[in-house]
């Protein structure tokens, strides 16, 4: 025999179906006075009692990934707007847009590009989870404005007595029907510390990430630094959304999001910042060793990378451990680049060196012969390690010398 509780338990599928039907039946309306664009963000925030700023930020961020606009337009389709008489209506153009959205989703699913479909499904899953946790919060009704029913005393002719504005003891019989005095203005709530605290934590966290990158402990770049700050600010927005605080964090979130997108698009680039490309000798190289800040490298004889790069800071490459190059073996080729810092390359005393030194804002000296190109066989003539190198800096001094 089954227990009474088991007999009354609904299947999981029925529970999901009931939740979806409840979501549809209690979906909020887009009010005219709430609209910034279409009123979707304000409607969702009002339905689930969260800060509309958080919803707007979510739509902006997802718009960078291509599916945020589609989700917003879908929201305009399923969330009816309310006209002046309080009637819900869905315009014809919204139905057309909804049809187009369905076509886009289907085409994306069968074209091999599932990014848009996965993004839309993720958003729908998040909305479902939000309804499961906060669906019991009903859409608050719009305030009903009523006329003032209080009657004011009739002003008598000049010279007659008028009732006082307030008679706490009831001593004036003709003033007994006066309304009660207005309620005192509530004190202004204390200023929230959420925004400054969140910004302070974001600054410290991003500084720690930047420090790890500068020390060379971990290969972190600008994307990691900005992403850390944006993650902390986003967490503050989420906390503030449920406490109706921290709206000013949007001022920091939007610029950080734009910088993060720009940095992420530049992550695949090999070499220093784009303005270094003005040098004729610069070439992009795969397999480069990249870092941030000051860097020193001393590779083994058989482990010289094709390029050593730092976005900013001084760079030093020590090649004194190279062994003589056997006949018929090509020379060791490498590049050293810094976006804004000094570049120093130390070669063996007996090395046969072909070098080029270039700087956008400093001195360039290849083995005491200027910027080059320089071909120097060393004091012993031909023989020893053969090295073909290029040293480039966007704003510092460049030097190649023997050690």
N, C-alpha and C positions, 0 to 999 in steps of 0.2 A: 504494500500500500504506500502511496505517496503521501507526503505531508501536505497540509492545507496550503502552506506557502508555495510548494512546488506547483500545485495545481493552478494557482493564480498568477504564476510568473509568465510574463509575455516573452515571446521569442525575441532574439536580438534584432532580427530583421524588422519585426513589427515595431520595436522601439525606435529604430532608425527612421522607419516610415512615419511614425507618429511625430517625431521631432521635425522632419522635413515638412509635414503638413502644418505643424504649428508655426514653423518659420514663415511659411507662405501666408498663413492666416493673420499673423501678427506683424507682417512686414510694415515698416513705417512709411509714411507719406513724405514727399518732398515739399516742404512749406516754402512759400515765396519769400518770406522774410529771412529764411535761413540760407538762401542760396548765395554762394560765391560764383559758381559756374552752373552746376545743375542741381545742387542741393543733396547729392548722394552722400557725401561725407557727413554733413550735419544730420541727415536722417538716420544713418547708421549709429552715429554717436548718441543721438537722442534716444534711440530705441534701447541701447544697451548701457546707457548712463556712463559714457566715457567721454573724454575730451575730444572734440572734433579735430583739434590740431593734430592729434596722433593719427587719425584716419587720413587726414589730408597729406601728412608726411608719408604715410605708407603708399598712397596713390602716386605721389611724386617719385618716390624711390623706385617703385615697380615700373613706372613709365620709362625709366632709363633702360630697363631690360626688355621693353617691347610689348609687354602684355598689360601694363597698368592702365593704358588708355582703353583697351578692349574691355577690361573689367569695369571701368568707370561707365562706359557706354552701356554695358549690360545692366549696371545698377540703375541707370536712367530708364531702362526698359522695364525692369521688374518692380521698381519702386514708383508707384503712381504719384503724380503731382496733385495738389489740392487747389481748386479754383476758388474764386471769391465767395461762392456759396457753400464752400466746404465739401464739394463733390469731388470724388477721385476720378481721374481720367488718365488715359494713356494715349499720347498723340500717335498719329499714323506713322510719322517718321521714326518713332522709337521702335515700332514693329519692324520696319524695313531694316533699321540698324541691327536689331536682334537677329534677323535672318542672315544678314551679312556676317555677323559674328559667328554664327553657327557654321557658315560656309568656310570662313577662315580657319576655324578650329579643325574641321574635318580635313581640309586641304593640308594643314600643317601636320596632322597626324599621319597622313598617307604619303607625305613628301619626304619623310625621313628627318625633318626638322621638328623635333618634339618639344623644343624649348618653350614655345608659346603655350602648348597644351599642358605641359607640366606646370608652368607658372599659374595658369588659370585653375587647374585642379588643386594646387597648393593653396591658393587664395580661398577657394570654396571650402576646403578642409578647415582652414583657420576660422572662417565665418561659422562653420558648423560647431567647432569647438567653443567659439565665443558664445553662441546661442545656448549650448549645453551648460555653460557656467553662469551666464547672466541673462538667460532667457526669461527668468521669472520677473525681471524688472520690466514693468509695462511701460509703453510709450506714454509719457505724461501728456495730459490733455492741455489744449491751449487755454490760457486764462480767459475767463468770461468777464467782460467789462460791463458793469452795471452803473446805472445813474445814481447820483448822490441823492438819498432820500431824506437827509437831515434838513430840517427847516431852520432858517435863520430868523432871528427876531425881526419883526417889522420895525423899520425905522420910523419913529414918530415925527411929528412936526417939530420945528425948531423950538427949543425951550422946554421940551418934555423930557422926562427921565428915560434913560435907556438902560437895559440890563447889563450888568458887568459881563466881561468876557468869560469869567469863571467864578463860581461861587461855591467854594468847598464846603461851607457850613450850611448851605441852603437857606440863607437868611433873606434872600430876595424872592418872594413868592412868584413874581412874574418871570423869574429866570429858571424855574424848576424844569422846564422842557428844553433847556439848552443841551447840546450834545456834549459827550465827555471830551476832555482835552485830548489832543492828538498824542499818540504814543511817542515816547522819546526815540530819537534816531539811534539805531543800534551802533555800537562802536565799530570802527573800521577794523577788520580782521588783521592780525599781525602779518607782516610780509613773510612770504614763504622763503625758506632757506634752500629749497630743493635745487633751484637753478644755479646759484653760486657754488653750492656743494658739488653738483654734477660737473660743472665746468672745471672746478679745481681737481677733481678726480680724473677727468679726461686729460687735463694738462699733465698731471703726474704720470699717468699711465703711458701717454704718448712719449713723454720724456724718457721713461724707462726703456721703452722699445727703441727709441732713437739711440740711447746710450749703448744698448746691446749691439746695435748695428755699427756704431762708430768704433766700438772696441773690437769689432770683428768676431765676437763670440757666436753670433748667429747671422745668417745672410738675410737681413731685413732691410727693406728699402722704404721709399716714401709711401708706397701703398700700405705697408704695414703700420706705419706711424699714423697716417691719416685714418686708416680703417679702425685703429684702436680708439682714437678720439671719437670717431663717429659711433662706434659701438657703445661707448660709455654714455654719450649724449642720447643715443636712441633708448638705452635702458632708463635714463632719467625721464624721457618723454613717456615711456610706458608706465612708469611709476606715477608720474604726474597726471596721466590720463585718468587713472582710477582714484586720484585724490583731488582732481580739479585744480592742479597747481602746475607750475613749471612751463607755462605756455611760451615764455620768452626763450626757451631753449631752441625753438624753431629758427631763431635768428642765427644760431650757430650750426644747426643741423643742415640747413640748405646749402650754405657755402662748402661745408665739409663734404657733402655728398657730391657736389660738382667737382671739387678737387680730387676726390677719390676716383670718380669716373675717368677724369683726365689722366691720373696717374696709372690707373689700371690699363688704359689703352696704350700707355707707353711702356708697359712692363716687358713686352717682347722685344724691345729695341736693344741692340748690342752696341755699346760704345757710350761716349759721353753725351751731354745734352745736345740738342739739335744744332745749336749755334756753332758747335765745334766742327760741323761738317764743312764749314767754309774753307778748311785747310785742304789743299789739293791732295796731300799724301794720306789723309785719313781713309781707312778702309774698315768696314764692318767685318768682324771675325767671329765665327762660332767657337764655342768652348772657352770663352773668356772668363778669367777670374775677376769677379766684380764685388765691390764692397762700398761702404760709405766712410768718409773721414780719412784720417791719416792711415797709411798702410805701408808695410815693409814685407818684401818677399825675397827669399833666398832659395830658389829651387835647386833640386839635385840635378846632376848632369843629364839624366835622361827624362826629366820631368818638367821641362820648360813649357808653359802654356802658350798658346798663340797670342794671347793678349792679357794684360793686367790693367784693370780699370777701377777708378774710384770716382764717385759723382762729385765729391768735393774733398779738399784736404790734400796733404802732401803724400806723394807716392815715391817709394824707393825700391828699385829692383837690383838685387845683387847677383851677378852672374859669375862670380869668381870661382865657383865650384865646377864650372864646365871643363871637361877634358878636351884635349886636342882632337880635332875632327879628322878622321881617317881620310885618305885620298878617295875620291869618288863619292863621298857622302855629302849630301847637300848641307849648307850652313843652317845653323839654328836661327829661325825667324820668329820675332815676337814684337809686340807693341806695348807701350806703356802710356796711359792716358789719365789725365785728371781734369775734371770739369772746372775747378777753380783752386789750384794749389801748385806747389813746386813739384817738379818731376826730376828725379835723379836716377841715373843708371850707372852701375859700376861694373866694368868689364875686366877680364884678366889682363895682366900686364903684357902678355905675349899674344893676345888675341888679334886676329885679322877682322877688322870691324868695318862694316858699311852702315852708316847711321844718318838719320835725318832728325833734326830738332826743330820744333815749331811751337810758338807761343802766341796767344792772342793779346797778352798784356804784360809781358815780361821779357827778360833776356833769354836768348837761346844760344847754347855753346856745346858743340859736338867736338870733344877731344881738342879743345882750344882752337878750332877752325871755324867758328861761327855756326850758323844754322845748318849748313850743309846743303845737299848731300856730301858726306865725307867718306872717303875710302882710305883707311889707315891700317897698314900691315904691322904696326908696332915697331919697337926698337930692334927686334931680332929678325925683321923681314918676314917673308912668307912662312907660314907654319903656325901651329897652335890652334886654339878653337877659332872656328869661323862663325861670325855672328852678323846677322842682318837685322837691324832693329830700327824702330821708329819711336820717338818720344814726343808727345803732344800734350800741351796744357792750354786750357781756355783762358787763364788769367794769371799764371805764376811763371817762375823761372824754370827753364829746362836745361839740364846739364847731363852730358855723357862723359865719364872720366874713367881712367884706368886705376885699378886698385892693387 
